[in-house]
Amino acid sequence: MAEVLFTDAAIDDLRRLGPDVVPRILKRIQILLDDPETGHPLGGELTGFRKLVVGRNHWRIVYRVTTGGAVEVCEVWCVGVRSDAEVYAEASARVASIADEGSTLLKLADVIRRLGRLAGHVVVEEAPSREPVPDWLAQRLVHTAGIPPVQVAALSLEQAVDLWTDFMTASGPSEPIGD
């Protein structure tokens, strides 16, 4: 599941849209949690960004997908009406100024809480936090079983235990000591 993050300016965009539109937009954005690549790619100054359309080709959500290890992050940069490409110009201006701003990013669930009634009845189920793989098991999987560290880092505890069990049972029976 991807993590969807909003810039401060995108949150302000949502506040300006009103209670009739915001829940529809938030529901559409929830698609990004499962499929961040679902939007259409943009070009020009916004190469690397994507758009989602809400309503009858009326509202645009401009975002980008970045990768940081095994976690995909969607940043919502702009939400607005498509009137003479105004939303795209605004997104380009925000991208150009982001280095100067030092904008903070908020998770989708936090944005919904912050918007309160404006978000309507939209709820995001947050992914359950997974129990980390203990260092001793991670080391054994890497050094003994030969699993790449990046793959081990992406495992849940249950997956790590299953891999270790499979490795140990596939090794074959050991010879008894002292015979």
SVG drawing of the C-alpha trace seen along z (x, -y; Angstrom):
<svg xmlns="http://www.w3.org/2000/svg" viewBox="-22 -30 53 74">
<polyline fill="none" stroke="black" stroke-width="0.4" points="0.0,0.0 1.4,-3.4 1.5,-6.4 -0.3,-9.4 1.0,-12.8 -0.3,-16.3 1.5,-19.6 0.2,-22.4 -1.0,-24.2 -3.0,-21.1 -4.8,-21.0 -5.6,-24.7 -7.0,-23.8 -9.3,-21.2 -10.6,-23.8 -11.5,-26.2 -13.5,-23.6 -16.3,-23.1 -18.2,-20.2 -19.9,-19.1 -16.7,-18.4 -14.1,-17.5 -15.5,-14.0 -15.6,-13.1 -12.0,-14.2 -10.8,-12.3 -12.5,-9.1 -10.8,-9.4 -7.4,-10.0 -7.9,-6.8 -7.3,-4.9 -3.6,-6.0 -3.2,-4.0 -3.5,-0.7 -2.4,-1.9 -0.2,-5.1 0.4,-4.8 -3.4,-5.0 -3.3,-8.6 -2.3,-9.8 1.3,-11.0 1.8,-14.7 4.4,-16.3 6.2,-19.6 7.2,-21.3 5.2,-18.6 7.1,-15.6 7.2,-13.0 3.9,-14.1 0.5,-12.5 -3.1,-13.6 -6.4,-12.1 -9.7,-13.4 -12.7,-13.8 -16.2,-14.4 -17.0,-14.9 -13.5,-16.0 -13.9,-18.9 -11.4,-18.6 -7.7,-17.7 -5.5,-16.2 -1.8,-16.7 0.6,-14.4 3.9,-12.6 5.0,-9.2 8.5,-8.9 10.2,-5.8 12.3,-5.6 13.4,-2.0 10.3,0.3 7.9,-2.5 6.0,-4.5 5.0,-8.0 2.4,-10.0 2.5,-13.8 -0.6,-15.7 0.6,-19.0 -2.5,-20.7 -6.3,-20.2 -8.4,-22.4 -10.7,-23.1 -9.5,-22.6 -10.0,-26.0 -7.6,-26.9 -5.0,-24.6 -4.9,-26.8 -4.4,-23.9 -1.3,-22.8 0.2,-26.3 -0.4,-26.4 1.2,-23.0 4.2,-24.1 4.6,-27.2 4.4,-25.2 7.0,-22.7 9.4,-25.5 9.0,-27.1 9.0,-24.0 12.7,-24.2 12.3,-27.7 9.1,-26.9 10.2,-23.9 6.6,-22.6 5.5,-19.9 3.7,-16.8 0.7,-15.3 -0.7,-11.8 -4.1,-11.3 -5.6,-10.1 -4.2,-13.2 -5.6,-15.5 -9.1,-13.9 -8.9,-14.5 -7.8,-18.1 -10.5,-18.8 -13.2,-17.5 -16.7,-17.9 -15.5,-19.2 -14.3,-15.7 -17.7,-14.3 -17.8,-10.6 -14.6,-9.7 -12.5,-7.3 -9.0,-5.9 -8.1,-2.6 -4.5,-2.9 -2.3,0.1 -1.7,2.0 1.8,1.5 3.8,4.6 6.0,6.2 9.7,5.7 12.0,8.6 14.4,9.0 18.1,8.2 19.2,11.8 16.7,13.2 17.5,10.6 21.2,11.4 20.6,15.1 18.4,14.6 21.0,12.4 24.2,14.2 23.1,17.8 20.1,18.1 21.6,15.7 18.5,13.4 19.4,9.9 19.2,7.3 16.7,5.1 14.3,8.1 14.7,8.9 13.9,5.2 10.6,5.5 9.5,8.6 7.0,8.8 7.9,10.9 5.7,13.7 7.2,13.8 10.7,13.7 9.9,16.7 8.4,18.6 11.5,18.0 13.8,19.1 11.7,22.2 11.7,23.1 15.5,22.6 16.1,24.8 13.8,27.6 15.2,27.5 18.7,28.0 18.1,31.7 18.6,33.7 21.8,33.1 23.9,36.0 23.5,37.0 26.4,36.1 28.4,38.9 27.5,41.9"/>
</svg>
